[in-house]
Each structure stands twice: as C-alpha cells, then as structure tokens.
Amino acid sequence: MRLQVIAAAIMLSSGCSAPLAPQDVQARLESLAAQSDTAGLVSLANGQCKGEERPSCLEDFFLTLAANKRVALALGALERLGAGDENVVRDGHGLTHVIGIRAWKPGDDVAAVFRSCNGLYQSGCYHGVIQAYLTADGTLDSLRAVQLCDKVAAAAADRWLRFQCVHGLGHGFEMAQAWELPRALEKCDWLGDSWDRESCYGGAFMENAVASHPGGHHTSARALAATTDTAPAAQHDDHGSHSPDPSVITFRMRDSTDALYPCTIVDARYLRSCYQVQGGIILNAKGQDFTQAAKECDRVESVWRSECYLSLGTNASAASAMSASRAISLCSTGDPAYQPWCIVGAVKNFIDVTARAEDGVKFCREVKSGDNRSKCWIAVGEQIATLHPTDPEKRTRECARAPEDGVAECRRAAYLQ
C-alpha cells in the first residue's frame, strides 16, 4: 500500500477533532523519519491515533514507518511509545510483527533484513520478516524453508538469533496454511534438527493461540494485505498465499469446552511445545484467573505438567505488565511441586522481551528462597547460555550479577562448570 493511502487510514481512524490532511500526515512522518526523530514520531502517532480505532491506526502508522529500510527507527519509536502506554506494551508483539512484515519485500536480502530487527516485544519483528518471506510468492517450498535459517543464523554464536528464525518459521507456516495448525506442524517436520523442530512447533502453536483470540488474526493478516496490491484468499493445500484470509479458516483453533485443546488432539511428538504455549488459551477460558488456570494444568498428565505451568509463567509476566513482584504473586498458586516452573516461564519471558539477562537477575532477586528461587537462577543461566553460546567470558560476567546464592546455579546452567 502506498504511503499516502496509509496516511489516509491514519487520518480517518484517528478520531481527532481536527486531524491532519493525508498529505500532511505523510509529509510530517517523512520529515520526522528523515531526522530520526523518535520523540516527534511518538507525538505524531499519539495525536493521530485515538479512541477505539487507535490499535488499527497504530498498525497503519508503523506499516508506513517501517518501509524503506527504516526498521531500527520504527522499533525505536515503538519502544518509546510503549514506555508511556501499557496498551502499546500489551499489543507490542503484534506491532513488531507488523514492522517485520513491512521490512522485507521480494528481492531484498532476507538475512540482512532479519538481522536489522531486534528483540523488542518478544522478537516479533523477526517473526514478521519470516512471515512475509514465506508467504511472498504463494508457495511453500521445503528446500527454501529449510535453508532459510542457515542463511540467517548458521553459526553457533547465533543460537539466540537462530531460535528467532526457526520459531518465526512456525508463525509463517501457520499463516501460509491459513491457520491450519496440523498442516503447519507438518511443515515444521521438514527441519532436520530436533531443536529446530521444537522451536518451530512453538511458533506454530503461538500463532494458533494468538490468532484464535477474538480479532487475533487481524494484525498480521492485515499487515500482509497492506504490503501488496492484491490479497488472494489462502489455499488449503501445500500452497500458501501472500495474504491469508482469516474468513476461510476451517480448522477449529479453540474448543470452548476444553481449555487444554488443541494439546488434547495433536500427536504426542508435539505435546511439549503445545503445553509450553497453552497458558494463554487456558487463562482466556478461565477469565484470567491464575488459580483456576493452575487447576487446568493439574489435569495434564504428569510428564507434561511442568510445561503447562511454565506457560502460565510466560503469561504471568505479560499479565503483570512486567512487574516482577506481581508475576511472582501470580505464580504462587497451584501445586507447590510445579510452581517453580511457573517462575521459570516468567523469568525467561522477562529476558525474552528485552534480550537482557540482567532483567532476569533482577526478577530472581525478588523470589523467596526455596525451590522457586533455585529454579529461577537455573532459568537465568539457561537464557544466558542461549544469548552467549560461544562467549564464556560474557556468560561469566552475566552470572556474576547474581547474588551469592544464585551464582553457582546460574553458572552450571550456563555451562560454566
């Protein structure tokens, strides 16, 4: 979509009493972008995007801003916008998907565009680039998909970046298959490495969980449609399309009678990844009541129960607006034997959101002594190992941030002893 069309959408959806004319919005945005003025861009977004239409208006705003290789600028403006708006933080992952989708176009070096993203709001920009790449020409080619992450992050030092790629493949497969989860999971099975496959499964399940929330298909599908002049309906065979159409979904993405669905219907090889993402669906089914959600996790067979509690922790970090004390409180429910896994999910997500181990260290300092705190330090160490797989000196420095009772466990989990 041309910038002027998007600018018009911003003006029409803003709800302002005296909105800028479309050409003025475009001119102002381009001027501010040329100056890399994130403060000015935030002011423009806030001035134009108000009321009930603010979410879709912001999507249009960042679609415009992310064009023409302005990924870093768009992410910087979004981070600054989120600093003063909890609703933006809540919707941040979807908005970073929008930025990533807009960032890549056919003919671009996908590896270079991918690396221009960062970890803001759970790394949605990376996932958006992959979604755009996979759905660009209406087909899903197994060799092209399998080789993609080798182009992006083949080196051992790029383990964290590779996770973003293979996880993004899961998101992309799910969209390219019109949210037919079983077909998307089968595409993840193309990957030869078990770690890659598990990461891909997680992306597919996450896309299913987010997209099946009321209105959840909207953001990424709308962004894909906005980057092309045509938006053909999604196919239900091995061919995707540039812009999957949510109206043609046939797979039942949720079951109102079963909070553990779709984990209750997928093959056993997918269960670990499924339960690691199921927390959001469970909480939606239980009115965001973590006590009731924990009871649902207690119904899961014991081999997978820890994964279910871990997913509650991931959601606790978001529900707490990234408040460590609040997230810890939300995890202090359910079976005491599994509560530590909720803490693990929460602290890992704190690190995932920012890609900074120090945020996890600060989190664990607030956890009371015992199994919960011990597991917290182990989780931080595991995240540090993922962030810095080939740099033992950096892993050592990161673990040294922990207090005396956490250093040894952090170091063991970070493969330092």
C-alpha positions in Angstrom: 0.0 0.0 0.0 1.3 3.4 -0.9 2.3 5.8 1.9 -0.5 8.2 1.0 -3.1 5.5 1.3 -1.8 4.5 4.7 -1.6 8.1 5.8 -5.3 8.5 4.8 -6.1 5.5 7.0 -4.3 7.1 9.9 -6.2 10.3 9.5 -9.6 8.6 9.1 -9.1 6.3 12.1 -7.6 8.8 14.4 -10.8 10.2 16.0 -9.1 13.6 16.3 -11.3 16.6 16.2 -9.0 18.3 13.7 -6.9 15.6 12.1 -4.1 16.4 9.7 -4.9 16.0 6.0 -3.4 12.8 4.5 -0.7 14.6 2.6 0.3 16.5 5.8 0.5 13.2 7.8 2.7 11.7 5.1 4.9 14.8 4.9 5.2 15.1 8.6 6.1 11.4 9.1 8.7 11.5 6.3 10.2 14.7 7.7 10.5 13.2 11.2 11.8 9.9 9.8 14.5 11.7 7.9 15.6 13.3 11.1 15.4 10.0 13.1 13.2 11.9 15.5 11.5 9.2 17.5 10.1 11.7 20.0 8.4 13.6 17.2 7.1 10.3 15.7 5.6 9.3 19.0 3.9 12.7 19.3 2.5 12.3 15.7 1.2 8.8 16.5 -0.4 9.9 19.7 -2.0 12.9 18.0 -3.4 11.0 15.1 -4.4 7.7 16.7 -7.0 8.0 19.4 -10.1 6.3 20.7 -11.4 2.9 19.7 -9.6 3.0 16.4 -6.2 3.6 18.0 -4.9 -0.1 17.6 -5.6 -0.3 13.8 -4.4 3.3 13.4 -1.1 2.4 15.1 -0.7 -0.6 12.8 -1.0 1.7 9.8 1.4 4.1 11.3 4.1 1.5 11.8 3.5 0.0 8.4 4.3 3.3 6.9 7.3 4.0 9.2 8.9 0.6 8.7 9.1 1.0 4.9 12.3 2.0 3.1 14.7 0.2 5.4 13.6 2.1 8.5 13.3 -0.9 10.7 15.5 0.3 13.5 13.7 3.7 13.5 10.3 2.1 13.7 11.3 -0.2 16.5 12.9 2.7 18.4 9.7 4.8 18.0 7.6 1.8 19.1 9.7 1.3 22.2 9.4 4.9 23.1 5.7 4.9 22.5 5.3 1.8 24.8 7.2 3.5 27.6 4.2 5.7 28.3 1.3 3.3 27.3 0.6 -0.1 28.8 -1.8 -0.8 26.0 1.0 -0.5 23.5 3.1 -2.9 25.6 0.2 -5.3 25.6 -0.1 -5.1 21.8 3.6 -4.7 21.2 4.3 -8.2 19.9 1.7 -7.7 17.2 3.0 -4.3 16.2 6.6 -5.7 15.9 5.2 -8.4 13.6 3.8 -5.5 11.5 7.2 -3.9 11.4 8.9 -7.1 10.3 6.3 -7.9 7.7 6.7 -4.4 6.2 10.5 -4.6 6.4 11.0 -7.3 3.8 9.9 -7.3 0.2 10.8 -9.7 -2.7 14.3 -9.0 -4.0 15.6 -8.0 -0.5 18.3 -10.0 1.2 16.2 -11.7 3.8 19.2 -12.4 6.1 20.1 -8.7 6.1 16.6 -7.6 6.8 16.1 -10.2 9.5 19.3 -9.0 11.3 18.0 -5.4 11.2 15.4 -6.4 13.7 15.9 -6.6 17.5 14.3 -8.4 20.4 11.7 -5.8 21.3 8.4 -7.2 22.5 9.4 -10.9 22.3 11.1 -10.5 19.0 8.0 -10.1 16.8 9.9 -8.2 14.1 12.0 -11.3 13.4 8.8 -13.4 13.1 7.2 -10.8 10.8 10.1 -10.9 8.4 9.8 -14.7 8.1 6.0 -14.5 7.7 6.4 -12.1 4.8 9.2 -14.2 3.2 7.3 -17.4 3.4 4.0 -16.1 2.0 5.5 -13.9 -0.7 5.0 -16.0 -3.8 2.0 -18.2 -2.9 4.0 -21.4 -2.4 5.7 -23.2 0.4 8.9 -24.8 -0.9 10.5 -27.2 1.6 14.1 -26.6 0.5 13.7 -22.9 0.5 12.2 -23.0 4.0 14.8 -25.4 5.4 17.7 -23.4 4.1 16.4 -20.1 5.3 17.6 -20.2 8.9 21.0 -21.4 7.7 21.2 -18.2 5.7 20.1 -16.1 8.7 22.0 -17.7 11.6 24.1 -20.8 10.9 26.9 -20.1 13.3 26.9 -21.5 16.8 27.3 -17.9 18.1 24.0 -17.1 16.6 21.9 -19.5 18.7 19.5 -16.9 20.0 19.1 -15.5 16.5 18.5 -18.9 15.1 15.8 -19.5 17.6 14.0 -16.4 16.4 14.3 -17.7 12.8 13.0 -21.3 13.4 10.3 -20.0 15.8 9.4 -17.5 13.1 9.1 -20.3 10.6 6.3 -21.8 12.8 4.4 -18.5 12.7 4.9 -18.3 9.0 3.9 -21.8 8.3 0.7 -21.3 10.3 -0.2 -18.2 8.3 0.7 -19.7 5.0 -1.5 -22.7 5.7 -4.4 -20.4 6.6 -4.1 -21.3 10.3 -4.5 -25.0 9.7 -2.4 -26.0 12.7 -1.8 -29.7 11.8 -0.5 -28.7 8.4 1.8 -26.1 9.9 3.2 -28.6 12.3 3.9 -31.0 9.4 5.9 -28.3 7.7 8.0 -27.8 10.9 8.8 -31.5 10.5 10.8 -30.6 7.4 13.5 -29.3 9.7 16.2 -31.9 10.3 17.4 -30.9 13.7 15.2 -31.7 16.7 15.9 -28.3 18.4 14.9 -26.5 15.3 11.7 -28.6 15.0 10.7 -27.9 18.6 11.3 -24.2 18.2 9.2 -24.2 15.0 6.4 -26.1 16.7 6.4 -23.4 19.4 5.9 -20.7 16.8 3.0 -22.6 15.2 1.3 -23.1 18.5 1.9 -19.5 19.5 0.4 -18.2 16.2 -2.6 -20.5 16.8 -3.1 -19.2 20.3 -2.8 -15.6 19.4 -4.7 -15.7 16.2 -7.6 -17.7 17.7 -8.2 -14.9 20.3 -11.0 -12.7 19.1 -9.6 -10.4 16.4 -6.3 -12.1 16.8 -5.8 -12.9 13.1 -6.2 -9.2 12.3 -2.8 -7.7 12.8 -0.5 -9.9 10.8 -3.0 -10.7 8.0 -3.9 -7.0 7.7 -0.2 -6.1 7.5 0.4 -8.7 4.8 -2.6 -7.4 2.8 -1.3 -3.8 3.1 2.0 -4.6 1.5 0.6 -5.9 -1.7 -1.9 -4.6 -4.3 -3.7 -8.0 -4.3 -4.7 -10.2 -1.5 -5.8 -13.6 -2.8 -7.6 -16.0 -0.4 -5.4 -18.5 1.4 -5.2 -22.0 0.0 -5.8 -25.3 1.8 -3.3 -27.4 0.1 0.5 -27.1 0.1 0.3 -23.6 -1.4 0.1 -20.6 0.8 -0.7 -17.1 -0.4 0.6 -13.6 0.1 -2.3 -12.6 2.3 -4.0 -15.5 4.1 -7.7 -14.8 4.6 -9.0 -15.4 8.1 -12.5 -15.8 6.8 -11.7 -19.2 5.2 -10.2 -20.9 8.2 -11.7 -24.4 8.6 -9.5 -25.8 11.5 -11.1 -25.4 14.9 -8.4 -23.4 16.7 -10.0 -23.5 20.1 -12.6 -25.6 21.9 -14.8 -23.7 24.4 -15.5 -27.0 26.3 -11.8 -27.9 26.7 -9.2 -25.4 28.0 -6.4 -27.9 27.1 -7.3 -28.0 23.4 -5.5 -28.3 20.9 -3.0 -30.2 23.0 -5.6 -32.9 23.5 -5.8 -33.6 19.8 -2.2 -33.3 18.4 0.3 -36.1 18.1 2.5 -36.9 21.0 5.6 -35.5 19.4 4.1 -32.0 19.5 2.9 -32.1 23.2 5.9 -30.5 24.8 5.7 -27.4 22.6 1.9 -27.3 22.7 1.8 -27.2 26.5 4.5 -24.6 26.6 2.2 -22.2 24.8 -1.2 -23.3 26.2 -1.3 -21.0 29.2 -2.8 -18.1 27.2 -5.7 -20.2 26.0 -6.3 -21.7 29.5 -6.3 -18.2 31.1 -8.7 -16.9 28.5 -11.0 -19.8 29.2 -10.8 -19.1 33.0 -11.2 -15.4 32.9 -7.5 -14.7 33.6 -7.8 -16.4 37.0 -4.4 -18.0 37.6 -5.7 -20.2 40.4 -8.3 -21.8 38.1 -5.8 -22.0 35.3 -3.4 -23.9 37.5 -6.2 -26.4 38.2 -6.4 -27.0 34.5 -2.7 -27.6 34.3 -3.1 -30.1 37.1 -5.3 -32.2 34.7 -2.4 -32.6 32.3 -0.5 -35.9 32.6 2.5 -35.5 34.8 5.1 -35.8 32.1 3.9 -32.6 30.5 2.5 -30.8 33.6 5.6 -28.7 34.2 5.4 -27.4 30.6 1.8 -26.2 31.3 2.9 -24.4 34.5 5.8 -22.9 32.5 3.3 -21.4 30.0 1.3 -19.9 32.9 4.6 -18.2 33.9 5.1 -16.8 30.5 1.6 -15.3 30.7 2.2 -14.0 34.3 5.0 -11.8 33.0 2.7 -10.2 30.5 -0.3 -10.0 32.9 1.8 -8.3 35.4 2.9 -5.6 32.9 6.5 -6.8 33.5 6.3 -6.3 37.3 8.4 -9.0 38.9 6.6 -8.9 42.3 3.2 -9.2 40.6 4.3 -12.0 38.3 5.8 -13.9 41.3 2.5 -13.5 43.1 0.5 -14.9 40.1 2.8 -17.9 40.0 2.3 -18.6 43.7 -0.8 -20.8 43.1 -1.5 -24.3 42.2 0.5 -27.4 43.1 3.7 -26.3 45.0 5.6 -29.0 43.2 5.0 -27.3 39.9 5.1 -23.6 40.9 8.8 -23.4 40.2 8.1 -24.0 36.6 5.7 -21.0 36.5 8.6 -18.9 37.9 10.8 -20.4 35.1 8.3 -19.3 32.4 8.0 -15.8 33.9 11.7 -15.1 34.3 12.6 -16.5 30.8 9.9 -14.3 29.3 11.4 -11.2 31.2 14.6 -12.0 29.4 13.0 -12.8 26.0 11.2 -9.4 25.9 14.4 -7.5 26.2 17.2 -10.0 25.4 18.9 -8.7 28.6 20.0 -11.3 31.2 20.1 -8.5 33.8 16.3 -8.3 33.8 16.2 -11.9 34.8 18.7 -11.4 37.6 16.6 -8.5 39.0 13.5 -10.8 38.8 15.1 -13.7 40.7 16.3 -11.4 43.5 12.6 -10.9 44.4 11.8 -14.6 44.6 11.7 -16.0 48.1 14.3 -18.7 49.0 13.5 -22.3 48.2 12.7 -24.3 45.1 11.2 -21.3 43.2 14.3 -19.2 43.7 16.7 -22.1 42.8 14.8 -22.8 39.6 14.8 -19.1 38.8 18.6 -18.9 38.8 18.8 -22.1 36.7 16.5 -20.5 34.2 18.6 -17.3 34.0 21.7 -19.4 33.4 19.9 -21.3 30.5 18.9 -18.0 28.9 22.5 -16.6 29.3 23.8 -19.8 27.5 21.4 -19.1 24.7 22.3 -15.5 24.4 26.0 -16.0 24.5 26.7 -19.6 23.4 30.3 -19.1 22.3 31.4 -16.4 24.8 32.3 -17.9 28.2 33.7 -14.6 29.5 30.4 -12.9 28.8 28.4 -15.7 30.4 30.7 -15.4 33.4 30.1 -11.7 33.7 26.3 -12.1 33.4 26.1 -14.8 36.1 28.3 -12.7 38.3 25.4 -10.2 38.6 23.5 -12.8 40.7 23.8 -12.7 44.5 25.9 -15.3 46.3 23.1 -17.9 46.5 22.4 -17.8 42.7 25.9 -17.6 41.1 26.7 -21.4 41.2 23.3 -22.4 39.8 23.5 -19.8 37.1 27.0 -20.9 36.1 26.0 -24.6 36.0 23.0 -23.8 33.7 25.2 -21.6 31.6 27.7 -24.4 31.0 30.5 -22.7 33.0 31.2 -25.5 35.5 
